[in-house]
């Protein structure tokens, strides 16, 4: 790896931090629900809306990368993300938040599709999975900071310039501007596209390849569990322990603290440990978590369950993504688009979970997430050592 490429890793990691902005939707949707007196089904529209755009924009973004390059696509994603963070500074009505979360989802779809392949232009071979995992660690820092920033804004109105919990958007807006400027002045050499770029139909035909289809479904489950826990964990504490929203918001931070810890330690384990064994251990932790979230009635059990799913789910994405990306190295941009389209699971799961929780309580939402964990158990034999 060249010296310029080593330097390029720094702004790329800051871009991963900006990628984590999407996870503010969990705690933000809870505050919007309280502000606007919404029920679970309506409030869950917000996280579902964010991830809906992955279905629409991921594959076209893979094709866009073939035309304008990976770096320019990442810069475009940052511009859309920054705009999404700017809009809520002027209000938090239902319509304003719908527009903001939609742009946040579009920007994140562009970013997640293009940033991972851009990293592969800098780091390749056996170190790619561990580098992507470290990127997920940086992303998780932004994710677990979000609830604290929202709580600070909600309880310290004067220091946060009257923005209440939306101070979170102002802080991340500034960071987004910094990331855009830094990446813009950074030189990154990209591999030229060999042969004729794939058409839209040809991209979707890649789902006919078993490893691509199974990985796509695996990412859907991973993201569904991620967004589901992010959104549902505070509601479980409020339902079973009678906590207020500001107190229960710690559950989201706890999840991301352990997800951050999992990404940090995972970047080491993936270098020295059998990847398949590590994947199985991770999914077992998630299964134990589902049991705790379903049956738990004490703070200790519920916090332990949230920590387990945070750590267990932290390395699922880079493991699955790397399997698909390395299986078809000549179609990395297209495969990346399809894999990121799998983040549409962040739309499917919360919607179903919202209806399930309205019907039978938060245990219904846990059952939906448990189905995703069961699928991940079936994927382990696809992980190459």
GUSEZA-521698 format. One line per field, with one value per residue (C-alpha): residue number from 0; residue in three letters; x negated, y negated, z negated. Coordinates in Angstrom, 3 decimals, padded with zeros to 6 digits. Layout:
N
k = (NUM:...)
r = (ALA:...)
xx = (X:...)
yy = (Y:...)
zz = (Z:...)
This chain:
385
k = (0:1:2:3:4:5:6:7:8:9:10:11:12:13:14:15:16:17:18:19:20:21:22:23:24:25:26:27:28:29:30:31:32:33:34:35:36:37:38:39:40:41:42:43:44:45:46:47:48:49:50:51:52:53:54:55:56:57:58:59:60:61:62:63:64:65:66:67:68:69:70:71:72:73:74:75:76:77:78:79:80:81:82:83:84:85:86:87:88:89:90:91:92:93:94:95:96:97:98:99:100:101:102:103:104:105:106:107:108:109:110:111:112:113:114:115:116:117:118:119:120:121:122:123:124:125:126:127:128:129:130:131:132:133:134:135:136:137:138:139:140:141:142:143:144:145:146:147:148:149:150:151:152:153:154:155:156:157:158:159:160:161:162:163:164:165:166:167:168:169:170:171:172:173:174:175:176:177:178:179:180:181:182:183:184:185:186:187:188:189:190:191:192:193:194:195:196:197:198:199:200:201:202:203:204:205:206:207:208:209:210:211:212:213:214:215:216:217:218:219:220:221:222:223:224:225:226:227:228:229:230:231:232:233:234:235:236:237:238:239:240:241:242:243:244:245:246:247:248:249:250:251:252:253:254:255:256:257:258:259:260:261:262:263:264:265:266:267:268:269:270:271:272:273:274:275:276:277:278:279:280:281:282:283:284:285:286:287:288:289:290:291:292:293:294:295:296:297:298:299:300:301:302:303:304:305:306:307:308:309:310:311:312:313:314:315:316:317:318:319:320:321:322:323:324:325:326:327:328:329:330:331:332:333:334:335:336:337:338:339:340:341:342:343:344:345:346:347:348:349:350:351:352:353:354:355:356:357:358:359:360:361:362:363:364:365:366:367:368:369:370:371:372:373:374:375:376:377:378:379:380:381:382:383:384)
r = (UNK:UNK:UNK:UNK:UNK:UNK:UNK:UNK:UNK:UNK:UNK:UNK:UNK:UNK:UNK:UNK:UNK:UNK:UNK:UNK:UNK:UNK:UNK:UNK:UNK:UNK:UNK:UNK:UNK:UNK:UNK:UNK:UNK:UNK:UNK:UNK:UNK:UNK:UNK:UNK:UNK:UNK:UNK:UNK:UNK:UNK:UNK:UNK:UNK:UNK:UNK:UNK:UNK:UNK:UNK:UNK:UNK:UNK:UNK:UNK:UNK:UNK:UNK:UNK:UNK:UNK:UNK:UNK:UNK:UNK:UNK:UNK:UNK:UNK:UNK:UNK:UNK:UNK:UNK:UNK:UNK:UNK:UNK:UNK:UNK:UNK:UNK:UNK:UNK:UNK:UNK:UNK:UNK:UNK:UNK:UNK:UNK:UNK:UNK:UNK:UNK:UNK:UNK:UNK:UNK:UNK:UNK:UNK:UNK:UNK:UNK:UNK:UNK:UNK:UNK:UNK:UNK:UNK:UNK:UNK:UNK:UNK:UNK:UNK:UNK:UNK:UNK:UNK:UNK:UNK:UNK:UNK:UNK:UNK:UNK:UNK:UNK:UNK:UNK:UNK:UNK:UNK:UNK:UNK:UNK:UNK:UNK:UNK:UNK:UNK:UNK:UNK:UNK:UNK:UNK:UNK:UNK:UNK:UNK:UNK:UNK:UNK:UNK:UNK:UNK:UNK:UNK:UNK:UNK:UNK:UNK:UNK:UNK:UNK:UNK:UNK:UNK:UNK:UNK:UNK:UNK:UNK:UNK:UNK:UNK:UNK:UNK:UNK:UNK:UNK:UNK:UNK:UNK:UNK:UNK:UNK:UNK:UNK:UNK:UNK:UNK:UNK:UNK:UNK:UNK:UNK:UNK:UNK:UNK:UNK:UNK:UNK:UNK:UNK:UNK:UNK:UNK:UNK:UNK:UNK:UNK:UNK:UNK:UNK:UNK:UNK:UNK:UNK:UNK:UNK:UNK:UNK:UNK:UNK:UNK:UNK:UNK:UNK:UNK:UNK:UNK:UNK:UNK:UNK:UNK:UNK:UNK:UNK:UNK:UNK:UNK:UNK:UNK:UNK:UNK:UNK:UNK:UNK:UNK:UNK:UNK:UNK:UNK:UNK:UNK:UNK:UNK:UNK:UNK:UNK:UNK:UNK:UNK:UNK:UNK:UNK:UNK:UNK:UNK:UNK:UNK:UNK:UNK:UNK:UNK:UNK:UNK:UNK:UNK:UNK:UNK:UNK:UNK:UNK:UNK:UNK:UNK:UNK:UNK:UNK:UNK:UNK:UNK:UNK:UNK:UNK:UNK:UNK:UNK:UNK:UNK:UNK:UNK:UNK:UNK:UNK:UNK:UNK:UNK:UNK:UNK:UNK:UNK:UNK:UNK:UNK:UNK:UNK:UNK:UNK:UNK:UNK:UNK:UNK:UNK:UNK:UNK:UNK:UNK:UNK:UNK:UNK:UNK:UNK:UNK:UNK:UNK:UNK:UNK:UNK:UNK:UNK:UNK:UNK:UNK:UNK:UNK:UNK:UNK:UNK:UNK:UNK:UNK:UNK:UNK:UNK:UNK:UNK:UNK:UNK:UNK:UNK:UNK:UNK:UNK:UNK:UNK:UNK:UNK:UNK:UNK:UNK:UNK:UNK:UNK)
xx = (000.000:-001.423:-001.971:000.837:003.177:002.254:003.123:006.401:007.563:008.077:010.776:012.297:012.692:014.322:016.746:017.558:018.349:020.769:022.235:023.200:025.482:028.209:028.491:029.757:033.128:033.782:033.611:034.920:038.066:038.750:038.484:040.679:043.206:043.314:043.391:046.199:048.062:047.773:048.430:045.759:046.966:046.817:043.542:041.848:042.540:039.478:036.809:038.629:038.601:034.871:034.055:036.703:034.394:031.767:034.171:034.446:030.951:028.405:028.192:028.333:025.511:023.408:023.949:023.246:019.867:018.981:019.566:018.249:016.023:016.258:014.837:017.216:020.122:019.083:018.840:022.365:023.601:022.025:023.712:027.155:026.470:025.416:028.628:030.715:029.146:029.675:033.446:034.562:032.783:035.848:038.576:039.704:043.153:044.216:043.599:040.179:038.991:040.287:038.216:035.162:035.243:035.846:032.749:030.788:031.747:030.876:027.508:026.715:027.696:025.265:022.557:022.801:022.800:019.754:017.622:016.892:015.614:013.619:011.903:011.079:009.213:006.966:006.849:007.243:006.719:007.022:007.013:010.198:012.637:010.737:010.433:014.168:014.777:012.624:014.703:017.806:016.160:015.787:019.382:020.565:018.988:021.381:024.221:023.782:023.082:026.435:028.664:026.360:026.365:030.153:030.543:028.165:030.201:033.482:032.361:030.033:032.149:030.107:026.654:028.061:029.465:033.087:032.901:033.869:032.985:032.395:029.028:027.912:028.576:026.576:023.486:023.505:024.139:020.790:018.967:020.516:019.197:015.705:015.774:016.903:014.096:011.414:012.323:012.619:008.945:007.711:006.202:007.279:006.308:009.193:008.943:010.252:013.448:012.624:015.080:018.545:020.371:023.365:026.889:029.647:031.045:027.597:027.033:030.194:029.301:026.355:028.916:029.166:025.725:026.382:023.731:024.970:028.631:027.900:025.622:028.327:030.833:028.221:027.643:031.414:031.600:028.519:029.857:033.382:032.048:029.808:032.531:035.072:032.965:032.066:035.759:037.304:034.847:035.973:039.614:038.993:037.489:040.397:042.968:041.490:039.601:041.726:038.795:039.178:037.945:034.866:033.871:034.717:032.651:029.600:030.616:029.756:026.379:025.717:026.421:023.995:021.344:021.162:021.468:018.514:016.570:017.439:016.187:012.954:012.154:013.528:010.994:008.373:010.184:010.849:007.090:006.149:009.283:011.225:013.880:016.538:016.085:016.258:019.459:021.094:020.123:021.605:024.938:025.155:024.768:027.635:029.832:029.221:030.081:033.457:034.286:033.374:035.379:038.423:038.496:036.546:038.330:035.365:032.924:029.943:031.373:032.561:029.287:027.337:029.525:029.028:025.259:025.205:027.045:024.849:021.643:022.980:024.378:021.310:019.302:022.044:022.109:018.379:018.241:021.213:020.268:016.730:017.975:020.082:017.487:014.610:016.802:017.201:014.180:014.864:018.314:017.538:019.485:022.592:022.382:021.865:025.067:027.009:025.605:026.447:029.930:030.206:030.271:033.898:034.284:034.213:037.585:039.186:038.354:039.464:042.758:043.609:042.300:044.518:047.649:046.511:045.814:049.126:050.835:049.087:046.550:042.797:042.400:043.975:041.200:038.605:040.169:039.731:036.035:035.578:036.625:033.682:031.316:032.550:031.723:028.183:027.630:028.217:025.624:022.564:021.436:021.029:018.280:014.880:011.986)
yy = (000.000:-003.399:-006.332:-008.267:-005.361:-005.206:-008.885:-008.299:-005.904:-008.793:-010.685:-007.333:-006.428:-009.833:-008.902:-005.726:-007.986:-009.892:-006.566:-006.035:-009.086:-006.826:-005.096:-008.276:-007.346:-004.893:-007.372:-010.230:-008.295:-007.768:-011.505:-012.296:-009.737:-011.508:-015.031:-014.238:-011.628:-008.833:-005.098:-002.451:-001.650:-005.298:-006.073:-003.068:-004.633:-006.826:-004.076:-002.124:-005.153:-005.658:-002.132:-002.009:-004.068:-001.328:000.731:-002.075:-003.576:-000.850:000.877:-002.404:-003.670:-000.646:-001.572:-005.258:-004.287:-002.702:-006.074:-008.725:-006.696:-005.637:-008.776:-011.147:-008.908:-009.047:-012.856:-012.964:-010.801:-013.160:-016.174:-014.541:-013.472:-016.975:-018.387:-015.830:-016.990:-020.665:-020.512:-019.504:-022.533:-024.541:-022.333:-018.824:-018.547:-015.219:-016.472:-017.964:-014.757:-012.664:-014.744:-014.687:-010.930:-010.290:-012.299:-010.625:-007.239:-008.249:-009.656:-006.577:-004.249:-006.097:-006.052:-002.433:-001.282:-003.328:-003.637:000.067:000.546:-002.705:-001.201:001.874:-000.497:-001.352:001.955:005.298:009.006:010.693:007.395:006.100:007.738:006.506:002.987:002.878:004.086:001.254:-001.098:000.352:-000.376:-004.045:-004.031:-002.613:-005.519:-007.899:-005.466:-005.212:-008.928:-009.800:-008.981:-010.895:-013.940:-013.737:-013.427:-016.362:-018.489:-017.409:-018.292:-021.247:-023.537:-026.718:-025.200:-023.544:-026.841:-025.870:-022.891:-020.396:-016.826:-018.082:-019.462:-016.031:-017.082:-020.327:-018.547:-015.863:-018.513:-020.141:-016.799:-015.996:-019.245:-018.416:-014.905:-016.252:-018.806:-016.355:-013.611:-016.185:-017.172:-013.581:-011.747:-008.110:-005.941:-003.782:-000.683:-001.189:000.683:003.631:004.510:003.082:001.916:004.016:002.903:002.651:006.052:007.660:006.389:008.061:011.273:011.579:012.522:015.785:016.620:018.521:016.805:013.373:014.167:015.795:012.900:010.424:012.152:012.319:008.574:007.993:009.948:008.258:004.763:005.676:006.851:003.793:001.221:003.297:003.369:-000.294:-001.206:001.420:001.675:-001.608:-000.624:002.715:000.889:-001.565:001.252:003.624:001.340:-001.822:-004.015:-007.446:-007.904:-009.897:-007.103:-004.312:-005.995:-004.507:-001.146:-002.423:-003.680:-000.373:001.480:-000.685:-000.634:003.147:002.966:000.559:002.891:005.793:003.964:002.947:006.433:008.034:006.187:008.162:011.508:011.569:011.442:014.262:016.414:018.791:016.542:019.253:019.989:016.288:015.968:018.883:017.434:014.083:015.602:017.690:014.482:012.961:016.007:015.765:012.082:012.787:015.117:012.425:009.728:011.995:013.352:010.721:008.612:007.227:004.476:006.848:009.423:006.851:004.900:008.154:009.119:005.721:005.990:009.497:008.514:005.413:007.444:010.385:008.294:006.055:008.177:009.850:007.200:007.167:010.974:011.378:008.391:009.696:013.161:011.666:009.102:011.587:014.227:011.976:009.619:008.575:007.249:005.558:002.348:004.257:006.767:003.920:002.299:005.516:006.095:002.572:003.030:005.700:002.874:002.660:005.106:001.958:001.120:004.550:005.523:002.329:002.217:005.805:005.261:002.188:004.155:007.075:004.842:003.011:006.427:008.246:005.842:005.560:009.349:009.473:007.264:009.606:012.612:010.859:010.221:013.823:015.033:013.088:014.725:018.169:017.388:016.303:019.733:021.233:018.943:019.973:022.692:020.011:018.280:019.123:019.487)
zz = (000.000:001.013:-001.336:000.360:-000.187:-003.870:-004.176:-002.311:-005.016:-007.463:-005.516:-004.509:-008.176:-008.771:-005.989:-007.927:-010.890:-008.658:-007.547:-011.193:-011.078:-009.676:-013.041:-014.694:-013.169:-016.030:-018.897:-016.723:-015.826:-019.524:-020.198:-017.188:-018.446:-021.811:-020.338:-017.888:-020.037:-017.443:-017.886:-017.201:-013.691:-012.622:-014.418:-012.799:-009.401:-009.981:-010.274:-007.583:-005.278:-005.769:-004.654:-001.917:000.292:000.241:002.365:004.931:005.070:004.284:007.680:009.665:007.435:008.395:012.032:011.295:009.841:013.179:014.866:012.470:010.134:006.518:004.890:006.703:005.727:002.060:002.293:003.736:000.859:-001.677:-000.050:-000.302:-003.902:-004.940:-003.431:-005.344:-008.621:-007.824:-007.247:-010.823:-012.268:-011.183:-012.668:-013.581:-012.018:-010.531:-006.991:-007.791:-009.422:-006.515:-004.066:-006.331:-006.923:-003.221:-002.258:-005.056:-003.613:-000.038:-001.102:-003.141:-000.290:001.976:-000.695:-001.750:001.878:002.877:-000.266:-000.770:002.823:002.485:-000.553:001.558:003.909:000.968:-000.944:000.775:000.241:-003.126:-005.055:-003.412:-005.867:-008.928:-007.443:-006.700:-010.258:-011.605:-009.463:-011.109:-014.466:-013.488:-012.187:-015.496:-017.385:-015.609:-016.272:-020.039:-020.450:-018.842:-021.869:-024.231:-021.963:-021.657:-025.456:-025.972:-023.601:-025.201:-028.718:-028.044:-025.878:-026.347:-025.608:-022.486:-021.144:-021.613:-019.238:-021.981:-020.930:-017.364:-018.509:-017.357:-013.748:-014.117:-015.458:-012.789:-010.118:-010.976:-010.942:-007.561:-006.096:-007.383:-005.884:-002.509:-002.356:-003.509:-001.068:001.708:001.420:000.984:003.968:004.393:007.352:008.570:010.717:014.270:015.187:017.434:020.174:020.688:017.513:016.537:017.371:014.767:015.763:015.734:012.203:010.936:012.789:010.402:007.746:009.655:008.254:004.991:002.862:003.986:003.226:-000.137:-001.124:-000.093:-002.401:-005.168:-005.032:-005.096:-008.354:-009.834:-009.186:-010.248:-013.614:-013.884:-013.198:-015.109:-018.275:-017.889:-017.762:-020.049:-022.967:-024.595:-024.128:-025.904:-028.902:-028.962:-028.713:-031.295:-033.696:-033.457:-032.402:-030.821:-027.243:-028.316:-030.723:-028.283:-025.530:-027.285:-025.808:-022.322:-023.539:-025.315:-022.070:-020.131:-022.870:-022.548:-018.775:-018.796:-021.085:-018.788:-015.697:-017.432:-018.705:-015.533:-013.384:-015.336:-015.566:-011.810:-011.219:-013.601:-013.968:-011.749:-010.211:-010.187:-013.892:-014.698:-012.661:-014.525:-017.928:-016.900:-015.851:-019.051:-021.059:-019.064:-019.698:-023.458:-023.226:-021.605:-024.487:-027.009:-025.223:-024.967:-028.516:-030.491:-033.102:-035.062:-034.155:-034.446:-032.023:-029.487:-029.543:-029.117:-026.170:-024.508:-025.011:-023.493:-020.322:-020.028:-020.122:-018.141:-015.293:-015.007:-012.569:-010.538:-007.801:-006.887:-006.933:-004.593:-002.411:-001.938:-000.945:001.840:002.960:003.234:004.915:007.986:008.049:011.655:010.682:007.366:008.051:009.126:006.255:003.795:005.071:004.594:001.107:-000.018:001.442:-001.254:-003.785:-002.707:-005.582:-007.712:-006.155:-006.196:-009.780:-011.620:-009.714:-010.644:-014.170:-014.570:-013.747:-015.923:-018.924:-018.555:-018.578:-021.447:-022.922:-022.352:-022.599:-019.146:-017.773:-019.314:-017.545:-014.193:-014.901:-016.050:-012.588:-011.164:-013.653:-012.608:-008.966:-009.891:-011.462:-008.012:-006.379:-008.402:-005.948:-003.243:-005.228:-003.764:-006.146)
